[in-house]
Amino acid sequence: MTGARLRLLAWLVAFAGFLTACVPVVGIQEAATAPASTAAASEEASPATASAAAGTALAAPQAPIASATPTPTPTPTPAPTQAPAFAAAPVPQPFTLNLYREGDFVPQYTFDWCVAASIQMAHNLIDDTGGGTWADRAQQGELWEMARARSSDSFNGANPFGWAQVLTESGMGPYRVVSIGDYGEAVKTAARAITETGRPVGLVMWSGRHAWVMSGFESLGDPRQFADFSVTGIRVLDPLYPYGSGQWGPSPVPNSMLTPEELATQFVVREPRRWSSSLPAGYLLVLPAAS
């Protein structure tokens, strides 16, 4: 009996070893995922073949994992900046200034008193307070004597320097005498002075022999805004009206508007003489200056 048991035990061990050699070792993951045909074929495959199949299964591509990096937001393109608009340059417009009011004109009472009459008219043009018009004959004579006393003249008369000084001393100044070589510039200088001071300009007429008053003007462009303004008309008061001169022409009606060409027939260059030897030749103005 003992020998029979030993032979039976040896046979069982051998049979168990045979079963172990025929069953492939398959991982848990492969067993769960392998197709049925692969599992059937593996029953006859060798352990080496099973290992290779297992390696192939482990190397199968995985599903792509979404990236955690956020997609950058595109920066908006700024709208183009519009070029700044530039204001159009101002265009000169017609400009008018006239100091004259009815009653400001005063005639000269003798053929010598043109300077004194011009001083009276300047006062009337400047004084808008209603303080009274300077037009008296006796006063005109006194002003004439004052201007003569402040003049240096070979003919013992009143010259532009005496004229300017009496205007200044009478509270209408300051005034000064200037000589300007260019006619157009002289007229523009007079217009600019009236605009800036609100006072009239004395014009030395007939090459230094007579006195007029410029009371206003018209221009293309305001002299305060345009340096290159142009004078188109000149307002004048000739104290000799209505007589005029046979040599120089008739006296214009008080407050007449003359063109620059018309004024130029009587407002001419003054050559230096004894009393004006310090002045260059030019157009003489008794010019108001800023206080």
C-alpha positions as a printed Julia matrix, in Angstrom:
291×3 Matrix{Float64}:
   0.0     0.0     0.0
   2.85    2.38    0.8
   4.46    2.04   -2.6
   1.15    2.61   -4.38
   0.58    5.86   -2.41
   4.03    7.16   -3.25
   3.49    6.5    -6.95
   0.14    8.28   -6.81
   1.66   11.33   -5.1
   4.46   11.54   -7.69
   1.93   11.34  -10.48
  -0.15   14.19   -9.0
   2.94   16.41   -8.68
   3.91   15.76  -12.27
   0.39   16.47  -13.45
   0.33   19.74  -11.52
   3.6    20.82  -13.15
   2.2    20.06  -16.57
  -0.85   22.25  -15.88
   1.36   25.09  -14.66
   3.45   25.04  -17.86
   0.36   25.27  -20.09
  -1.36   28.29  -18.37
   0.09   31.74  -19.53
   0.77   34.38  -16.94
  -1.43   37.34  -17.87
  -1.56   40.61  -15.88
  -4.78   41.82  -14.38
  -4.91   44.81  -16.75
  -4.36   42.71  -19.9
  -6.97   40.21  -18.85
  -9.5    42.95  -18.5
  -8.73   44.77  -21.76
  -7.56   42.09  -24.26
  -9.98   41.03  -27.04
 -11.5    37.61  -26.9
  -9.53   36.36  -29.94
  -6.26   37.39  -28.31
  -7.17   35.54  -25.12
  -7.98   32.4   -27.09
  -4.78   32.52  -29.02
  -2.74   33.01  -25.88
  -3.74   29.58  -24.62
  -1.38   28.01  -27.22
   1.31   30.74  -27.13
   4.55   30.27  -25.34
   5.43   32.35  -22.29
   7.78   34.48  -24.43
   5.05   35.21  -26.94
   2.69   36.12  -24.11
   5.26   38.49  -22.65
   5.7    40.24  -26.03
   1.94   40.57  -26.4
   1.76   42.01  -22.93
   4.45   44.59  -23.83
   2.57   45.6   -26.93
  -0.59   46.12  -24.94
   1.2    48.29  -22.36
   2.56   50.53  -25.13
  -0.88   51.36  -26.57
  -1.36   55.14  -27.04
  -3.31   56.92  -24.35
  -6.1    59.5   -24.97
  -4.73   63.09  -25.19
  -5.0    65.1   -21.97
  -6.34   68.65  -22.28
  -3.71   71.28  -21.66
  -4.07   73.33  -18.48
  -2.47   76.43  -20.05
  -5.17   79.01  -20.98
  -5.35   80.31  -24.51
  -4.02   83.91  -24.55
  -6.63   86.59  -25.27
  -5.65   88.66  -28.35
  -4.89   92.33  -27.6
  -7.36   94.62  -29.42
  -5.82   96.92  -32.0
  -6.36  100.58  -31.0
  -8.36  102.72  -33.39
  -6.22  105.1   -35.43
  -5.86  108.54  -33.8
  -7.33  111.33  -35.89
  -4.93  114.17  -36.67
  -5.77  117.34  -34.71
  -7.68  119.92  -36.69
  -5.93  123.28  -37.08
  -7.93  126.5   -36.97
  -7.92  128.39  -40.22
  -5.84  131.56  -40.23
  -7.98  134.68  -39.72
  -8.77  136.61  -42.87
  -8.49  140.44  -42.76
 -11.91  142.08  -42.73
 -12.89  145.71  -43.47
 -12.18  147.89  -40.43
 -13.38  151.44  -39.7
 -12.44  153.95  -36.99
 -13.7   157.55  -36.92
 -13.28  159.94  -33.98
 -15.28  162.72  -35.61
 -18.6   163.97  -34.23
 -20.7   166.86  -35.46
 -19.28  170.15  -34.21
 -15.64  168.99  -33.91
 -14.5   170.97  -36.96
 -13.04  174.46  -36.36
 -11.9   176.79  -39.19
  -8.73  178.83  -38.9
  -9.62  182.48  -38.39
  -6.54  183.82  -40.19
  -4.39  182.34  -42.93
  -1.6   181.82  -40.34
  -3.47  180.01  -37.58
  -3.76  176.52  -39.07
  -1.74  174.94  -36.24
  -3.9   176.61  -33.54
  -7.13  175.53  -35.28
  -5.76  171.98  -35.56
  -5.05  171.98  -31.79
  -8.67  173.02  -31.14
 -10.0   170.26  -33.38
  -7.74  167.67  -31.72
  -9.21  168.65  -28.34
 -12.75  168.28  -29.66
 -12.0   164.86  -31.14
 -10.46  163.62  -27.89
 -12.87  165.15  -25.37
 -16.07  163.1   -25.31
 -17.09  164.21  -21.79
 -19.23  167.11  -22.95
 -16.87  169.59  -21.35
 -17.25  172.08  -24.16
 -16.0   172.61  -27.71
 -12.83  174.53  -28.35
 -13.8   176.91  -31.17
 -13.36  180.43  -29.81
 -11.39  182.89  -31.95
  -9.64  184.46  -28.94
  -8.59  181.02  -27.68
  -7.3   180.16  -31.15
  -5.09  183.24  -31.06
  -3.72  182.25  -27.65
  -2.92  178.74  -28.84
  -1.14  180.24  -31.84
   1.07  182.32  -29.59
   1.82  179.29  -27.4
   2.86  177.23  -30.43
   5.04  180.06  -31.78
   6.8   180.41  -28.42
   7.68  176.69  -28.52
   8.84  176.71  -32.14
  12.13  177.56  -33.76
  11.2   178.97  -37.16
  12.97  181.34  -39.51
   9.59  182.8   -40.5
   8.58  183.4   -36.87
   5.6   181.08  -37.18
   4.47  177.85  -35.46
   6.1   174.61  -36.54
   5.25  170.94  -35.84
   7.45  170.85  -32.72
   5.47  173.71  -31.16
   2.26  172.0   -32.31
   3.2   168.72  -30.56
   4.31  170.49  -27.39
   1.09  172.49  -26.97
  -0.98  169.33  -27.49
   1.04  167.63  -24.74
   0.9   170.56  -22.32
  -2.86  170.96  -22.85
  -3.52  167.45  -21.54
  -3.92  165.72  -24.89
  -0.46  164.23  -25.08
   2.04  162.93  -25.24
   2.64  163.86  -28.89
   5.87  163.75  -30.89
   7.05  164.66  -34.38
   8.23  161.84  -36.65
   9.47  161.7   -40.23
   8.84  158.54  -42.25
  10.46  158.06  -45.63
   7.83  155.77  -47.21
   4.36  157.16  -47.92
   2.46  153.91  -47.38
   4.25  153.26  -44.11
   3.55  156.82  -42.95
  -0.19  156.35  -43.51
  -0.15  152.98  -41.75
   1.79  154.48  -38.82
  -0.85  157.19  -38.44
  -3.7   154.67  -38.59
  -2.02  152.39  -36.06
  -1.46  155.31  -33.65
  -5.13  156.36  -33.8
  -6.21  152.76  -33.12
  -3.84  152.29  -30.18
  -4.39  155.68  -28.49
  -7.87  156.81  -29.54
  -6.4   160.23  -30.43
  -6.04  162.04  -33.78
  -2.85  162.51  -35.8
  -1.48  165.8   -37.14
  -0.5   165.76  -40.84
   2.15  168.25  -41.97
   0.88  169.17  -45.44
   2.18  171.03  -48.49
   5.8   170.12  -47.8
   5.65  171.73  -44.35
   3.47  174.77  -45.07
   0.07  173.7   -43.72
  -1.62  171.6   -40.97
  -4.41  169.05  -41.27
  -5.89  166.63  -38.74
  -6.4   162.92  -39.48
  -9.51  161.91  -37.53
 -10.02  158.34  -38.72
  -9.49  155.78  -41.45
 -10.75  152.64  -43.13
  -8.58  149.6   -43.74
  -8.55  145.97  -44.72
  -7.69  144.36  -41.42
  -7.65  145.65  -37.84
  -4.19  147.18  -37.15
  -4.25  145.51  -33.72
  -4.51  142.06  -35.3
  -2.75  142.31  -38.68
   0.69  143.82  -39.04
   0.25  143.86  -42.82
  -3.13  145.64  -42.82
  -3.71  148.08  -45.69
  -5.25  151.56  -45.39
  -7.99  152.14  -47.97
  -9.34  155.53  -46.81
  -8.28  158.48  -44.63
 -10.64  160.83  -42.73
  -9.31  164.41  -42.68
 -10.1   167.9   -41.36
  -8.55  170.87  -43.18
  -8.97  174.08  -41.11
  -8.64  176.14  -44.3
 -11.95  174.8   -45.66
 -13.66  176.0   -47.82
 -10.82  178.03  -49.36
  -8.13  175.56  -50.33
  -5.02  176.44  -52.34
  -4.5   177.35  -55.96
  -1.22  175.39  -55.92
  -2.18  172.35  -53.85
  -5.86  171.98  -54.6
  -9.21  172.47  -52.86
  -9.84  171.78  -49.18
 -11.91  168.61  -48.62
 -15.21  168.87  -46.81
 -14.75  168.24  -43.03
 -14.72  164.53  -42.2
 -14.18  163.63  -45.86
 -12.84  160.19  -46.71
  -9.89  160.45  -49.09
  -8.24  157.58  -50.86
  -4.5   157.2   -50.26
  -3.94  158.49  -53.81
  -6.04  161.61  -53.16
  -4.27  162.38  -49.9
  -0.89  162.0   -51.6
  -1.54  165.02  -53.84
  -1.23  167.33  -50.78
   0.56  165.19  -48.19
   4.08  165.16  -49.62
   7.68  164.73  -48.49
   9.09  167.44  -46.24
  12.73  168.29  -46.9
  14.81  169.24  -43.82
  15.0   172.99  -43.15
  16.45  175.13  -40.42
  13.92  174.12  -37.75
  13.87  170.45  -38.78
  17.5   169.85  -39.68
  17.62  166.94  -37.19
  14.87  165.09  -39.05
  15.46  163.07  -42.23
  13.47  163.88  -45.33
  10.06  162.23  -45.23
   6.38  162.52  -44.46
   5.93  164.44  -41.18
   3.4   163.33  -38.57
   2.48  164.89  -35.23
   1.91  161.51  -33.68
   0.15  160.55  -30.44
   2.17  158.2   -28.26
   1.07  155.85  -25.49
   0.91  157.56  -22.11
